Amino acid sequence: MRRRGRAVPAALVAALSLLPAGRRNGFAHGGPPAAVTDDRLSGAGGTAPAPDRPGPPPTGRTGERGADAGESRPHAAPGRGAGRGTPRVRLRAWAELLRVSALFSVPGDALAGAAAVGRRPGRGTASAIGASLCLYEAGMALNDWADRDEDAVDRPHRPIPSGRISPAAALGAAGVLTAAGLALAARAGRPALTVATGLAATVWAYDLHLKHTKAGPAAMAAARSLDLLLGATATAEGAAPGAGTPGGGRLSDNVAGVTAAATAAAVPTPGSLTACQPALPAALVLGAHTYGVTAVSRHEAQGGSTGVPLAVLATTTALAAAVLGGGERSRRATDRNAVPPPGGTPGQDLSGQDLFGRGIPGRATDPLRLLVIGLTGAYLRTAGPPLLHAALNPSPPLTQRAVGGGIRAMIPLQAALTARAGSPVTGLAVMGLVPLARSLARKVSLT
C-alpha cells in the first residue's frame, strides 16, 4: 500500500509536467513562446531585445534558460529587486535609463560648432563634447525620474517602474552628471560655462515641466542649438588669436533672414560669446530638426497622428535644401559688394580657395560639394522613410521608429553642416559615428 501510495503522486507529477506552462516565464497560456521580436525602432534593422519583450523559452522541464537569459529575461516587478542582480544586469539597466545608444548624436554638435566658426577642434572642443555628453545623460536620467508614474502605466519595462533602478538613484545621477557637465564647460572658459549653464537650465526646465506643455518642442530645440553654440564658444575661446577666421562655405542666404533678426535682437555679451555668432545658422538648422523630432515623439506612446509626421517630413526636406543651397552664387553675390584686393575689381569672382584647392562648393564636380550632397542625402534617407511610414500608419511602433530615425539622422545632418562649413575631414569623422550608433542601438533602444 505504501508503494502504491507513492506511485500515485509520481504519476500525477508526470502528467502535470505534460500540460501547458500557462503564463510561466511571461508567455501566454498554451500559446507558442514569443521569440525576440524584430526591432526596427533601433533603426539598424537588427533584433534588439527591448526590455518589454519576453526572453527565450525555457530549455528544460525545470525552466532553465539559454545562455543569454540574463539580458532578455523579464524584469522584476516594481518595487522588487531594486538594486539587485549581477553587475551585468545593473549595467544594462543604467544603459537603458541613460539611452546610451543615442550618445553618438551628441559629439557632432560641438564639432559642427567648431567648423562653423572656422576653427579646428582643440582642447576647448573636447571639453565641450564632454560637457555635452554629461548634460545629455543628465537629461535622460531626469526625464525618466520625472515620468516614472506615467511609465508605470505606458512603459512598465523602463528601469525605474520595473524596480531595477530606484527613483532616488536616477535623480542623484542627474544631479551629478549636471555638475560634471558644468565643470567640464568651465575648463573651456567663462563664456562656455555661460552657454552650458543656459543649456543645463533648459534641460531641467524641459524635463520637469515644459515637455508637457506646448513649449516642449521649442525647449528641446533650444537645448540642441545651445549645444552646438557651446562647441563654437568653447572652440573660439580655446583657440589662439588669429588661428583661423570664420568662413569657407557656411550657410548664408538660406537662413540669413532669421539669423539677421536673431543677431539684431541679441545683446552682445562681454568676452568671446560674440565669436559664436557665425554658428547661428547651423544652430538654427539643427534646432529646427530637433523641434520636429520632439513633436513626433509626443505621440510615440499612443500614436494616432498623421499630420505631424507629414509636417516634419516637409520640414526635413526644407532643411536639406537649406544645407545644399547658397554655394558659389551666394559667395559671388557677397563678393560684388566686398572691397577688391590689390589688382582686383568689384564684381570679380573672388571665391578663393578651399581645402581641396578648388573653388568654393557650387559646381557639380566639386569634391566638397559632392561630399555635402552625399551627407545631406544620408540625412534625408535616415529621417524621411520612417516619417512617411508613420504618416501612412500612425501606430505607436511606427511612430517610435520615426522618432528613432530622427535621432539617428542628427549624425549625418551634423556631418553635412560640418562639411558645408569647409571641414570635410571632420565631417567624415562625424559620419564615422553612424556604424557605432547602429551597433549599440541593436542592444539598447533609442526610445
Secondary structure, 3 states (H helix, E strand, C coil): CHHHHHHHHHHHHHHHCCCCCCCHHHCCCCCCCCCCCCCCCCCCCCCCCCCCCCCCCCCCCCCCCCCCHHHHCCCCCCCCCCCCCCHHHHHHHHHHHHCHHHHHHCHHHHHHHHHHCCCCCCHHHHHHHHHHHHHHHHHHHHHHHHCHHHHHHHCCCCCCCCCCCCHHHHHHHHHHHHHHHHHHHHHCCHHHHHHHHHHHHHHHHHHHCHHHCCCHHHHHHHHHHHHHHHHHHHHHHHCCCCCCCCCCCCCCHHHHHHHHHHHHHCCCCCCCHHHHHHHHHHHHHHHHHHHHHHHHHCCCCCCCCCHHHHHHHHHHHHHHHHHHCCCHHHHHHHHHCCCCCCCCCCCCCCCCCCCCCCCCCCCCCCHHHHHHHHHHHHHHHHHHHHHHHHHHCCCHHHHHHHHHHHHHHHHHHHHHHHHHCCCHHHHHHHHCHHHHHHHHHCCCCCC
